Amino acid sequence: MTASWKSLYRTLLILAGLALTALSGAASAGAPLGPVIPPAQRDYSKTQRCVRPVEDMRKNHFKYLLHHRDQVVHEGIRTPQFNLQDCINCHATRKPDGQAIRIDSPGQFCFNCHKYAGVQIDCFECHSDLPSTPDSHFHKLGGDYGPHHIRYSRNDLVSPTTLEALASKGAKK
Amino acid sequence: MSGSTTDQDTDTSRRRFLGTVAGGVAALTVAPGVLLVRTAEAKPNSQPVSSAVRWGLLVDTDKCSKGCDACVSACDKEHGLYKTGPAEDQAQWIRKVEVKNPNTGYAFSLPVMCQHCEHPPCVDVCPTGASFRRADGIVLVDRHICIGCRYCMMACPYKARSFVAENLHNQVPDSPRGKGTVGGCNMCVHRVDENENPACVDACDADGHKALIFGDLKDPNSEISQQLAKYKTTQIREDLDLDPGVYYRGI
């Protein structure tokens, strides 16, 4: 291919691209192009919105989840970065009265994007699609992965209050 | 993808674990006669479980109260084993068994759950590798790869596993389970990994029976090992040579 052919080819490509952009812009005037998803409850850190860059998460979140699930189930490696429950804790929204909304219901984070992409989610046939409650264990998972994971000292498993309670119980008997 | 833990991996982590334990066992007197012994450093959550530990349970049937089902209801609550359909479909991870000698009339009760065998037949028969034994001795089902064939239920001599036949909707976050998969006592792995006792053990303690002791069978200083060394204990169906991790006293 000669140089002039190459440049003509490139010009045509650019023109086609411009035409497409104009067309799609006209077709969806006002309506956003992608799925409508509620924003997360908080940012991962000052510089990063999610546990990995957002573009990477959009493309690869299932790969991270898949890898993490095998580590958790088979090896007991319970790091919080790709913990599904922590994803839900951050991405689930709440009603004005504080009641959590199922993340796999219309209008919510997982549901809306998966509906847009036409990909079925199987996670919630077994996994809870609600954020952790105070008496569930996952909220305790501490780590060095940013501000929104509760830091939990593993050395103070018996709190002073529990010790006191135990001591008074022992004294009574 | 992570592979399964190789022998070499577990050997090095065993060394690390032993070092940690030797370095940091803390004893604490809470009240006269009550001594809390805890390892100061639990396994970091980024480290895989190691075969330096073998989790086990000791059930003292003399302390187990007849008619009490605190362990069963604690398990149901912890894992969200609520009723979904016919009674025979109800998941049962732990059950109370009442035993009576017809000649003497002596009766006692004991909880039976997955016995967390060293050589689990459920793992042998599983066609997909979903039923597996973790390096630390806990036998559980990876429901991501369970196809619901129920071979493990047939193979288990303790009737420890249940099949989920109905759609579930309100699973607890700590214990995911769903239709078409098999489940059973997993010794509350999510609690054990957080250095806590299984729910049944805590419930039994809270009721004041203290019939269940949970601990590391490989650590000679653990309460369970000391009790096992001191008293005569039995594993159910010892003749099968499965070496269960659950021991019973007084049966």
Interface residues (C-beta under 8 A of the other chain):
Chain A: L66 H67 R69 D70 Q71 V73 H74 E75 G76 I77 R78 T79 P80 Q85 I88 E125 C126 H127 S128 L130 S132 T133 S136 H137 F138 K140 L141 G143 R154 N155 L157 V158 L163 L166 A167 S168 K169 G170 A171
Chain B: M1 S2 S4 T5 L28 V30 A31 P32 G33 V34 L36 R38 A40 E41 A42 K43 N45 S46 Q47 P48 V49 F132 R134 A135 D136 L140 D142 R143 H144 N167 L168 N170 Q171 V172 P173 D174 P176 R177 G178 K179 T181 V189 H190 R191 D193 E194 N195 E196
